[in-house]
Amino acid sequence: MDILLVASAFNSLSQRVYAELSDHGHRVDVVLASHGPDAVRAAVAGTRPELIIAPMLKTALPEDIWREHTCLIVHPGPPGDRGPSSLDWAIAEGAAHWGVTVLQAEAAMDAGDIWASAAFPTAPVGKSDLYRNEASDAAVAAVLQAVRRYADGAFKPRPQNDSSLRVVWRDPLRQERRRIDWDHDGTETVLRKLRGADSQPGVLDELLGREVFLHGGHPEDELRGRPGELLATRAGAVCRATRDGAVWIPELRPRKNSGDPAPFKRPATCVLGALDLPESPVPLELPPGRRTFSDIRYRQRGDVGFLTFSFPGGAMSTGQCRRLLAAYRYALTRPTSVLVLGGTRDFFSNGIHLNVIEAAPDPAAESWSNLNAIDDVVEAVLRTTDRLVVAALGGNAAAGGVMLALAADEVWCRTGAVLNPHYRRMGLYGSEYWTHSLPRRVGAATAERLTTEALPVSARTAAGLGLVDRLVPVPAADFTAEVDRLATELAGAPDLGRRIEAKAAARERDEAVRPLAACREAELTRMHAIFSDPDAPYHALRSAFVRKVPSGSARPLSPAADPLTGGTR
């Protein structure tokens, strides 16, 4: 079937719906509604779709489009739920279960006939994590069911005026409702408010006389102070006291009218600047039972080491990369035969930290520092020859994050993840030893196609191409436990010693053919030329991406389209 996706942004859900529909044999194009209604009309006229699906839409479809074509809207709420802040309300009200509904577009918002729906458990995580995982799994299941029903031609969608359906309109969740009362709100209430707004819109608050949006929240079990007081910093986050405890806030975003030249999300200490606060480090191996913020952790079970890392949005700044490298080197000192990287739910990595780069006094110089720092991590993985390294992807990965995973001996991937193994949408040639790892995995021709087309691929397609060695078909909440089980099984395999010896020999042979140093030098030469050229597309694309300014052409995204237009990493 010819399907056109209309999306306000080519975000994680839009990419997953695109990839899953393509896997099922449908011919899929994408047009960004952010380019305006005329762009949508032009895409419809040019692609002549049999069905239009809007997986993520912030503005209404043009009336002439939904009157003349069947248009299905993916709403992140259960049947009968209406309004623009559905997931926000689910978290705010502590709903144990929620749902996704695929309904037909009509004049009234979310009021169209229901083609399909799917329920999901609301895990105790941030809204964006929930959206990319449990909600995304449900959305894909509902979309595929709706497409099958539409293709069959016999299904009659359920009207929402059905007397058995309870319709609930939920107003937008405003900042007045999100605001934290530091004097009276307990830690769990504060965490629920932070998690309900962790990606967008954040929780508006005042810190050190500045209005900022708070993004993300983690409990703290030891530090205490006056309610609202800043207590400490750690890895770019700040700790703030609540009525009965404290929370860690990893990121802040200045208000757009605040005069800050960088009004976008960054590590909290980057926004606040120098603070007269103690740095409160924690060991990589946290004692059992501790509840505190730590974006990099190490644990060991028998012959298996687990180095987990979780950075907001999957972005890895220069400092984060350097800390991860130090943690990796520590993991190599431990007596293990298998080392697992990742293994947590949600993002694995999206590569360099574009927001930190954009806010830097010299973005070109910071791009260069960040790139070398992540290259150091990837090189350390590639040069590990005394144990097997597994990259365990519980969520999405893109650009340098994919190449970090490919440096490992095995890549395990949750079936709901989406991979973007390319750089061109950001105007970059690429680094992270991709010219070594990607062709080694998929062959030169496929590597050229993936990096040129610059389109997302599902975990299943990635496995078929050779990017992924093992699919892990479990819900996001079960991913870590399943990885633990599989890693223990791998460590006990009778041929493990032989595999490690063969790996070391292969590294020696590869080094003789093309040293890793030569690969790195060739990639960095290309990247340095881009960074140092103020007219290179990278600088404008990075700025537009970070500042959420539409850029590029309004043409539909497709394998034949300009790979620099449209979507996001």
SVG drawing of the C-alpha trace seen along z (x, -y; Angstrom):
<svg xmlns="http://www.w3.org/2000/svg" viewBox="-25 -40 76 66">
<polyline fill="none" stroke="black" stroke-width="0.4" points="0.0,0.0 1.2,-3.6 1.1,-5.4 2.0,-9.0 3.1,-10.0 2.3,-13.5 4.3,-14.6 5.1,-17.8 8.6,-16.3 10.3,-13.1 10.6,-12.2 11.2,-8.8 7.6,-7.6 7.3,-8.9 10.6,-7.1 9.5,-3.9 6.1,-3.9 8.0,-4.6 10.4,-1.7 7.7,0.8 5.4,0.0 8.3,0.3 9.1,3.7 5.6,4.8 6.1,4.1 4.3,0.7 5.7,-2.1 6.1,-5.0 6.8,-8.7 7.0,-11.4 6.1,-15.1 6.7,-17.5 3.6,-19.5 5.9,-22.1 6.5,-23.2 2.9,-24.3 -0.4,-23.1 0.7,-23.8 3.6,-21.4 1.2,-18.7 -1.1,-19.3 1.9,-19.1 3.0,-15.9 -0.4,-14.4 -0.7,-15.4 2.8,-14.1 2.7,-10.8 -1.1,-10.0 -1.3,-7.9 -3.9,-5.3 -3.8,-6.1 -2.5,-9.1 -1.3,-8.5 -0.3,-11.2 1.9,-9.6 2.8,-12.9 0.9,-16.1 0.8,-19.4 -1.4,-21.2 -4.6,-20.1 -4.5,-18.6 -5.9,-20.8 -9.7,-20.2 -9.6,-19.5 -7.1,-16.8 -9.0,-14.8 -12.3,-15.3 -10.9,-13.9 -8.6,-11.2 -8.8,-8.7 -6.5,-10.2 -5.6,-8.3 -4.4,-10.2 -2.3,-8.5 -3.5,-9.8 -1.4,-8.9 -4.5,-8.2 -7.1,-5.4 -10.4,-5.4 -12.5,-8.4 -9.5,-10.4 -9.2,-13.8 -6.8,-16.7 -3.2,-17.7 -1.6,-16.7 -2.7,-13.1 0.5,-11.4 1.2,-14.4 -2.2,-13.8 -1.6,-10.1 1.6,-10.7 0.2,-13.6 -2.8,-11.4 -0.7,-8.3 -2.6,-6.1 -1.5,-2.5 -2.4,-1.9 -2.9,-4.1 -3.4,-3.6 -3.0,-4.7 -5.9,-5.2 -5.8,-5.4 -8.7,-7.5 -10.0,-9.1 -9.4,-12.8 -12.3,-15.2 -13.1,-18.8 -13.2,-18.2 -9.9,-17.3 -9.5,-13.6 -13.2,-13.0 -13.0,-10.8 -14.1,-7.2 -11.7,-4.7 -9.8,-2.3 -7.7,-0.6 -6.3,-1.0 -3.8,0.7 -3.2,0.4 0.1,0.3 1.4,0.1 2.6,-3.3 6.1,-2.6 7.5,-4.9 9.7,-6.8 9.8,-10.2 7.2,-11.1 9.6,-11.0 10.9,-7.5 7.4,-6.3 6.5,-7.8 9.5,-6.2 9.0,-2.7 5.6,-1.5 3.6,-4.1 5.6,-3.5 5.1,0.3 1.3,-0.3 1.2,-2.8 2.9,-0.6 0.6,2.3 -2.5,0.1 -1.2,-1.4 -0.5,1.9 -3.9,3.2 -5.6,0.1 -3.7,0.5 -4.7,4.1 -8.3,3.2 -8.3,0.4 -6.7,2.7 -9.3,5.4 -12.1,3.0 -14.8,4.7 -14.0,3.1 -16.3,0.3 -14.6,-2.0 -16.2,-2.7 -17.9,-6.1 -17.0,-8.0 -20.7,-8.7 -21.1,-5.0 -22.9,-5.0 -20.5,-2.4 -17.5,-4.8 -16.7,-7.3 -15.4,-10.5 -13.1,-12.7 -11.7,-16.0 -8.5,-17.0 -7.3,-20.6 -3.7,-21.3 -1.6,-20.8 -0.5,-24.3 2.5,-25.5 0.2,-26.5 -0.6,-22.9 2.9,-21.7 4.5,-24.2 6.5,-22.8 5.7,-24.1 9.1,-23.4 8.0,-24.2 5.1,-21.8 5.6,-19.2 7.2,-15.9 9.8,-14.2 7.4,-11.8 5.2,-14.7 8.2,-16.7 9.4,-13.7 6.0,-13.1 5.8,-16.7 9.3,-16.6 8.8,-13.3 5.5,-14.4 7.3,-17.3 10.9,-15.9 11.3,-16.5 8.7,-19.1 7.7,-21.5 9.7,-21.2 8.6,-22.7 8.9,-26.5 10.8,-27.5 13.2,-30.1 16.8,-29.3 19.3,-31.9 17.0,-34.7 16.5,-33.2 13.4,-31.7 14.3,-28.3 12.5,-25.1 13.5,-22.0 14.0,-18.8 14.3,-15.3 14.3,-14.2 16.0,-11.6 15.6,-10.9 18.3,-11.5 18.4,-9.5 21.1,-11.2 21.5,-14.9 19.1,-17.2 18.5,-20.9 16.0,-23.7 13.1,-23.1 14.1,-24.6 17.8,-25.0 20.5,-23.9 22.7,-21.4 25.3,-20.0 26.3,-19.2 27.1,-15.9 28.0,-15.2 26.4,-18.4 23.2,-17.9 22.1,-19.9 20.6,-18.6 17.7,-20.5 16.0,-19.9 12.4,-19.0 10.1,-19.1 11.1,-15.6 14.2,-14.8 15.9,-15.9 15.9,-15.4 18.6,-15.7 17.8,-17.8 20.0,-16.9 19.0,-19.6 17.7,-23.2 16.3,-25.4 16.3,-29.2 13.1,-31.0 13.3,-32.3 12.6,-35.9 15.2,-35.7 18.0,-37.2 20.0,-34.0 21.6,-33.4 21.2,-29.7 17.5,-29.1 17.6,-25.3 18.2,-22.3 21.7,-21.8 23.2,-20.2 22.1,-22.2 25.5,-23.5 26.1,-24.6 23.1,-26.9 23.7,-28.2 27.5,-28.7 29.9,-28.7 28.2,-27.6 29.4,-27.8 28.3,-24.2 30.2,-21.0 30.6,-18.3 29.1,-15.2 30.6,-12.2 29.4,-8.6 31.4,-5.4 30.8,-3.6 29.7,-0.6 26.9,-2.0 26.1,-0.2 22.9,1.9 19.7,0.0 21.0,-3.5 18.6,-5.8 20.5,-8.6 21.5,-10.0 24.3,-8.4 24.5,-8.5 27.3,-5.9 27.4,-2.8 29.3,0.5 28.2,3.7 29.4,7.3 27.7,10.7 30.2,13.5 32.2,13.4 30.0,10.6 30.6,6.8 27.8,4.4 28.8,0.8 25.5,-1.2 25.1,-4.8 22.1,-6.9 22.5,-10.4 19.4,-12.7 18.3,-12.5 21.2,-10.1 23.6,-12.9 27.2,-12.6 29.1,-15.8 32.9,-16.0 32.8,-15.6 30.4,-12.7 32.5,-10.9 35.6,-11.4 33.9,-10.1 32.5,-7.1 36.1,-6.3 37.4,-6.4 34.6,-4.1 35.3,-1.7 39.0,-1.6 37.9,-0.8 35.7,2.0 38.6,3.5 40.5,3.9 37.8,6.2 38.1,10.0 35.4,10.7 35.1,12.5 32.1,10.6 31.5,6.8 28.1,5.4 27.8,1.8 24.3,0.2 21.7,2.6 19.2,0.1 15.9,-1.0 15.5,-4.0 18.3,-5.7 21.6,-3.9 23.4,-6.9 22.9,-9.5 26.5,-10.6 27.9,-14.0 26.0,-16.6 24.8,-19.2 23.1,-21.4 26.3,-21.8 28.2,-22.4 25.7,-25.1 26.0,-26.9 29.8,-26.9 31.8,-30.1 33.4,-28.4 31.0,-25.7 33.6,-24.5 36.2,-23.9 33.7,-22.2 32.6,-20.0 36.2,-18.9 36.8,-18.2 33.5,-16.3 34.3,-14.2 37.8,-13.3 36.4,-12.4 33.8,-10.0 36.3,-8.6 38.5,-7.7 35.6,-5.7 35.0,-3.8 38.7,-3.1 38.9,-1.7 36.1,0.7 37.7,1.7 41.0,2.4 39.6,4.6 40.9,8.1 40.9,9.9 37.1,10.3 33.9,10.2 32.1,6.8 28.4,6.7 26.5,3.5 22.9,3.9 20.5,1.4 17.3,1.0 16.3,-2.0 17.1,-4.1 20.6,-4.9 21.8,-7.3 24.9,-8.5 28.0,-8.1 25.9,-6.1 25.3,-3.4 29.0,-3.3 29.8,-3.0 27.5,0.1 29.1,1.5 32.6,1.4 31.4,4.2 31.7,7.9 28.0,8.4 25.0,6.0 21.8,6.9 18.8,4.8 15.3,4.6 12.8,5.1 11.2,1.7 14.4,-0.2 15.1,-2.3 18.6,-2.8 19.8,-5.7 23.3,-4.6 24.2,-7.8 25.3,-11.4 24.2,-13.2 21.0,-14.8 23.4,-16.9 25.7,-17.7 28.5,-15.5 30.8,-12.9 31.0,-11.0 33.7,-9.5 33.7,-7.0 35.5,-4.6 32.4,-4.1 34.5,-3.5 35.9,-0.5 33.0,0.9 30.0,0.3 31.4,2.0 32.8,4.7 29.3,5.5 27.2,5.0 29.6,4.7 30.7,1.7 27.6,1.4 25.1,1.5 27.2,-0.9 27.1,-3.3 23.4,-3.0 22.6,-3.4 24.8,-6.5 23.5,-8.1 19.8,-7.4 20.0,-8.5 16.8,-6.8 15.8,-5.0 15.8,-1.2 13.9,1.0 15.7,3.4 14.5,6.3 15.8,4.7 19.0,3.9 19.3,7.6 18.7,8.7 21.4,6.3 24.0,7.5 24.0,4.4 22.4,6.4 23.4,9.9 20.5,10.6 17.0,9.3 15.6,9.1 11.8,9.3 10.7,8.1 9.0,5.0 11.2,2.1 10.7,2.8 12.1,6.3 15.1,5.5 17.7,5.2 16.8,8.5 16.8,10.3 20.2,8.9 21.5,10.1 20.3,13.6 21.7,13.6 25.0,12.3 25.3,14.9 24.5,17.5 27.2,16.1 29.8,16.1 29.2,19.8 29.4,20.8 32.0,23.5 33.6,21.8 34.0,18.4 37.8,18.8 38.2,19.7 36.1,16.7 38.2,14.3 41.4,15.7 40.0,15.5 39.0,11.9 42.5,10.9 43.9,12.5 41.4,10.8 42.3,7.4 46.0,8.1 45.2,9.0 43.0,5.9 45.7,3.7 48.2,4.9 45.8,4.2 44.5,0.8 45.5,-0.5 42.8,-2.1 45.0,-5.2 44.8,-5.6 41.0,-5.2 40.7,-7.8 43.0,-10.2 41.1,-9.9 37.7,-10.5 38.9,-13.4 40.5,-15.1 37.1,-15.2 35.3,-16.3 37.9,-19.0 37.3,-20.5 33.6,-20.7 33.9,-22.1 36.4,-24.8 34.3,-25.9 31.7,-28.5 29.7,-28.0 29.4,-24.2 25.8,-23.1 26.5,-21.4 26.5,-24.7 23.1,-25.9 21.6,-22.4 22.9,-22.0 21.6,-25.4 18.2,-24.7 18.0,-21.3 18.9,-22.6 16.8,-25.7 13.9,-23.8 13.7,-26.0 12.4,-24.3 15.1,-23.8 15.6,-22.2 13.2,-21.4 9.5,-20.8 9.6,-17.8 8.6,-14.4 11.3,-12.3 11.9,-9.1 14.9,-7.1 15.2,-9.4 14.9,-12.6 17.7,-14.9 19.3,-13.3 19.8,-16.7 16.1,-17.6 13.5,-17.0 14.0,-14.9 16.0,-14.8 18.5,-12.4"/>
</svg>
